[in-house]
Amino acid sequence: MAKKATKKRVKRREWTAADIKELKAHSKARTPVAKISKLTKRTVGALRQKALNLGIGLGHQR
């Protein structure tokens, strides 16, 4: 019999003032979203949503 895969529980983390400051700095520097994701240990979707809520652009290379 195959074992049933258990789904990993998602632990949400609050955005601190320092996190927001870092995100704004990366936005200004035009850092790619994938790179920010690895540095902050947050998903690309989470970063994009927070940037949208803050009204800042994120990682577009156009």
TORNUZA-942916 format. One line per 10 residues: for each residue x, y, z of N, C-alpha, C. Coordinates in steps of 0.001 Angstrom, whole numbers, plus 500000, padded with zeros to 6 digits. Each point is the difference from the previous one (the first is absolute). Layout:
N
X/Y/Z/X/Y/Z/X/Y/Z | ...;
END
This chain:
62
500816/498803/500000/499184/501197/500000/500860/501262/500000 | 499575/500967/499240/500730/501266/499937/499634/500880/501199 | 501010/500637/500538/499748/500905/501127/499392/501292/499492 | 499085/500544/500772/499363/501250/499617/500945/501164/500344 | 500274/500838/499024/500898/501139/500214/499322/501047/500873 | 500688/500408/501031/499434/501036/500873/500418/501361/499468 | 499055/500906/500012/500258/501325/499471/500690/500849/501063 | 501034/500745/499589/500733/500850/500925/499137/501193/500405 | 499899/500257/501297/499204/501121/500501/500707/501313/499713 | 499251/500984/499539/500554/501307/499705/499962/500854/501259;
501161/500514/500389/500095/500867/501167/500136/501426/499480 | 498983/500819/500226/500021/501366/499508/500863/500884/500889 | 500716/500905/499342/500843/500944/500735/499500/501405/499741 | 499935/500789/501045/499584/501397/499872/501097/500794/499293 | 499599/501061/499331/500952/500905/499356/500433/501033/501031 | 501276/500028/500326/500513/500989/500938/500367/501267/499225 | 500234/501081/500727/500407/501264/499365/501308/499806/499242 | 500893/499177/500549/501288/499725/499351/499795/499226/498686 | 499045/499059/500006/499688/499229/498783/499506/500927/498891 | 499123/500928/500375/499426/500939/499027/501080/500936/499462;
500891/500447/500878/501100/500881/499594/500906/499276/499004 | 500293/498724/500276/500833/499178/499121/499332/499807/498638 | 498692/499744/500003/499244/499807/498766/500035/501273/499146 | 499831/501148/500638/500048/501281/499286/501384/500250/499398 | 501049/499638/500738/501378/500157/499517/500238/499125/498770 | 499501/498762/500046/500145/499088/498855/499195/500512/498807 | 498853/500591/500273/499167/500541/498937/500739/501117/499273 | 500618/500880/500778/500740/501130/499440/501216/499520/499197 | 500646/498936/500501/501181/499447/499344/499648/499085/498822 | 498702/499760/499784/499514/499121/498927/500555/498577/500091;
500075/499479/501207/500463/498634/500231/498944/499015/499486 | 500421/498937/499272/499027/499007/499530/499240/499360/501167 | 498721/499742/499786/499127/499489/501062/500492/498651/500531 | 500504/499144/499124/500491/498684/500432/501147/500147/500995 | 500853/500977/499760/501142/500238/500888/499519/500537/501359 | 499039/500924/499979/499433/500552/501240/499355/498869/500798 | 499315/499106/499281/499310/498874/500625/500965/499133/500801 | 501158/499707/499406/501000/499175/500679/500592/500733/501204 | 500252/501302/499845/500603/500780/501082/499065/500153/501202 | 498719/500225/499717/499040/500260/501077/499283/498752/500501;
500207/498876/499308/499321/498733/500317/498483/500159/499971 | 499524/500721/498989/498562/500158/499760/499725/499607/498551 | 498756/499621/499711/499665/499579/498643/499915/501216/499079 | 500137/499748/498708/499890/501053/498998/498620/500645/500080 | 498972/499174/500185/498626/500498/500114/499820/500923/501189 | 500591/499632/501135/499893/500822/501213/500670/501356/499791 | 501148/499977/499338/500733/501249/499726/499208/500906/499064 | 499434/499395/498950/499218/500783/499038/498752/500606/500639 | 499327/499220/500854/498806/500497/500678/500332/501167/500917 | 501096/499881/500751/500381/501067/500931/500387/501254/499218;
500727/499833/498895/500392/501137/499171/498767/500689/499421 | 499020/499209/499590/498754/500541/499459/499268/500814/501069 | 499929/499467/501223/499346/500699/501106/500714/501290/500376 | 501339/499988/499861/500786/501196/500326/500028/501010/498845 | 499588/499535/498820/499976/500876/498830/501372/500211/499383 | 500884/498994/500141/501327/500105/499400/500158/498949/498915 | 500871/500282/499040/500277/499051/498921/500988/498961/500490 | 500007/498847/499349/500901/498945/500452/500538/499164/498838 | 501311/500048/499823/500724/499083/499134/499720/499997/498508 | 499296/500973/499457/499754/499950/498561/501192/500575/499259;
500405/499293/498961/501224/500359/499259/499683/500644/498646 | 498893/500684/499881/499621/500593/498706/500593/501379/499835;
END
